[in-house]
């Protein structure tokens, strides 16, 4: 589903964000990307949804080669991905249902199917009773659930979550994490960047640790040392 | 399409002040342009009235036989530039002088001999009243043996020519300057809207909206603002026109307003300005989002 081969990324100011990063993520996997701030987690996330391109190397996502992607292919790739951020990125002047419907409308979904699809994902994230609430009327955890529902509504094969629990209290974090696990159980690949090591320890998922732009640990190849590396 | 219209209209509702500002600036830019246009068409109308009075007078030598003159007037009437040829005999000239020059009525009444020569008055067709054509026709009239002198108010015709050229050039320059200002203002207001909605645009891109889908509402919004601005400017122009026509003590009583096609032109120009301004602004912004 995802393959990075010898990916380098440097910025115009000369800063090196990624150096020789290679890994593969297969169907149905749940993968944590961990590391300190500035380790390269967010850069990898941005490469996955083609917000940035690698300076060299190959990034393949869901059959698309991000390094060679034409501008008109970027929306096609993004429709096959769900993306969730730490800051939710909801439109403040639209209700929960409208925020989710927006993602369908902009991709040209049939109007008569939208309401039913929105309701289905709202139920999936446990917010069917709050469909008409505006983001300011929802708690942080609920807002993140709406953002996840929006990411899911196009039925993506891959969900990319960049620090999705970074702004949440412990209880909301547990709830959102459980939701992501449930989604993964349904077959969706989840790539989650986090520096919450408690969360990483809770589940026995594959963990890729980054340091200074390089992969220093991948539990898929070093099962025995996982706890040590996470620490 | 429904979504496109809804998103475009939504931006009016979300930012009524900014939208009103854009529409007003477009309206005022077009209003200035429209006022100049009004001055131009009225000046042209007035010049046309003046031009109609451009005539060439060939004075006839005393004693020229009537047949010669008749043949000559037929000849002159056949010139491609000539609309009308009128022969004014010595008696008619005197009669006209007595009628029109009231101050000299007594002097003309006591005359024993008529001092006024007969003349041939030539009026030119529309489009042939410029200085060069007038001069050319005058030259040909001088060629007739019985013609003593030809007068046509050379300086007056040349000044008219000059005025017409200046009006055209000034109109074009000021018009283009105002159009450029309007494009910049529209571009800036659309850019403000874009910045205000940068978050929304980034979310649209994130969920896979195509660039044209994102541009659509903004372009429609620009075009709508241009349309409303154009209509408002026409209303303002009409107000200004009525004010001048009715309140300026009859000096401008003969003023004319744009005809339907010209009004349509102003509105279409407004729409194009709105569209152009937003296209430039959206294109530039989307490259950076």
Interface residues (C-beta under 8 A of the other chain):
Chain A: X49 X71 X72 X75 X76 X77 X78 X79 X83 X89 X91 X93 X102 X103 X105 X106 X107 X108 X111 X150 X154
Chain B: X2 X3 X14 X199 X200 X202 X203 X204 X205 X206 X207 X208 X209 X210 X211 X213
